[in-house]
Amino acid sequence: MNQDSQATWMLQTKKADFNALATRFKISPVTARIIRNRDVVGEREIERYLYGNLDDLYDPHLLKDMDRAVDILKGKIENGLRIRIVGDYDIDGICSTYLLYQGLGRCGAKADYQIPERIRDGYGINESIIQRAYDDGIDTIITCDNGIAAMDQIRMAKDMGMTVIITDHHEVPFDENGNELPPPADAVVNPKQSACFYPFKGICGGVVAYKLVQALYEAFKVPAGDWEGMLEFAAIATVGDVMRLQDENRILVRQGLKKISETKSLGLKKLVEACGLDIRELTAYHIGFVIGPCLNASGRLQTARLALELLLCQDEQKAVSMAEELRILNEERKAMTQRGVDEALKQVEEQYREDSVLVIFLPDCHESVAGIIAGRVREAWNRPTFVLTRGEGCVKGSGRSIEAYNMYREMCGVQELFLKFGGHPMAAGFSIEGGHVEEFRRRLNEQASLKPEDFIPKVWIDVAMPLEYISSGLVEELKLLEPFGQGNEKPQFAQKGLRIRSVRVLGKNRNAVKLSLVTEGGLAMDGMLFTEGDRFVEELGIRKTMDVVYYPDVNEYNGKRTLQIVIRGYKLHP
């Protein structure tokens, strides 16, 4: 499906005195408008958005139970008692575990770590992990990126006489009356608690762990530089866990990306090299789409211990070998994912194209990539999508949704079908008996109240800006808005009525199109479109005019710099 031709283009219309803001902050009115479109309001917040640094981060002691957690850990460390970190198998869990392990070690703790196996253990701390800790003589368990919902498991650990500290960022469970049900741990550090007055709730597990290390270093008089030296892992976790790049997260990621070039992690350096990247030029995009997937691939297809051991590795030869193994694993994951996407799209085309809610059963698909496949199908069809795979003794599924469909609420309407389920409005996971798959598909579609307009994707445009306004100065200025990602999307501009002078398909895979474009005022400029080139040429036919959504850029070739646009959406005139 060509989403470009179907999408509704919407122009942002938020109001402010853009000229005054431009003068105050020495930026263009265009940039001022984009900042307002990101809901950054007030001089202090704009200043922080544009120029925020480590001094603008929030005090870790504002997190509920932070001081209690530090006091407990300080006592355990000083008494030589064993501490076990229990993480998670995704990038946030891996980075959280790394931060706590390094931080506790720097303070002299007898600490080790345990990361659950995705297939064997499932998500988070479980009874077997607790039993193993007890058998190993562990005094204290500290979770990261998990544990907030592990009521029974934490109670088991407490009954065995262990101390338990929870560090997490997921939602706190509620009872039927809407009362919070925090686990019975000795300390719970999680900004999502209603009694936690931390100013920004949207941090990931890695940042919670980072804040705990910061507070712990203060208690042990460790120099601040040592804490700041691990900032890149809080940044990697934030981007990898697709947190909103707003408020504190934006500062953390921007400053963390700057620090990656001087990272002390030999393993991270070697992973960057294995991926063919320059560590001095890493962006949030590289973390989200290259480095992050490699780290995640270990937890998806083997064990997340591999990724963590790489980050901790001090032996250059071993680091090179492990980095290459992760890269290869990710290539395997990508191939596996593409096969699943192809099969899923085929099923939709042949069987389910009239369904409002897509339920796709891929029995032989690896369960770890079901969520990625669901996301790809959702992008292609702009419909809520569930992908189901055959698990041990049951069928497991992952879902990805659209704005108009609250996935978790709709699943609550058929909850008797599930063996286990959980999620939020935009994503969910579950297990179900194999015999219930067709009923699950039927009932979700029967109860869905989606309208045809809900399936039409919306493209939000920041500024309808003629190409004549583009300059190298504006392109440079827009870099002030980086890093881009969830919650701080890359700006989008629009121009109507561009005449197409010529079209060339480029690249070994013919997946790039170079267009020579001319405005109504006669300005000529090249446009790059990254898509299936031959399909675009076929779609274009004899048409000569197009509207575009774009981002301005500078093309550098043979020492020559030329303005161009990167086309991110288009509509062809009849």
Protein Blocks (a to p, Z undefined) as FASTA:
>chain_A
ZZklmpccdddfbdcdfklmmmmnopafklmmmmmmnopgcjklmmmmmmgcfklpccfk
lpghklmmmmmmmmmmmnopacdddddfbfklmmmmmmmmmmmmmnopacddddddfkln
ogajdfklmmmmmmnopabdcdehihjlmmmlmmmmmmnopacddddfbdcdddfkopac
ddfbfbdcdfkbmklccfblkbcfklmmmmmmmmmmmmnopafklmmmmmmmmmmmmmmn
opacehjlmmmmmmmmmmmmmccblklmmmmmmnopafklccfklmmmmmmmmmmmmmmm
mcfklmmmmmmpcbfklmmmmmmmmmmmmmmmmmmmmmmmmmmmmmmmmmmmmpmbdcdd
dfkbcfklmmmmmmmmmmmnopacddddddehiacddddddfklcfklmmmmmmmmpmbd
cddfkbccddddfklmmmmmmmmmmmpccdfklmpccdddfbdcdfklpcfklmmmmmmm
pccdehiacdddddehiacfbdcdedjklpaccdddddfkopacdddddddfklmmmmnm
mafbdcdddddddddeehiacdddddfbdcddZZ
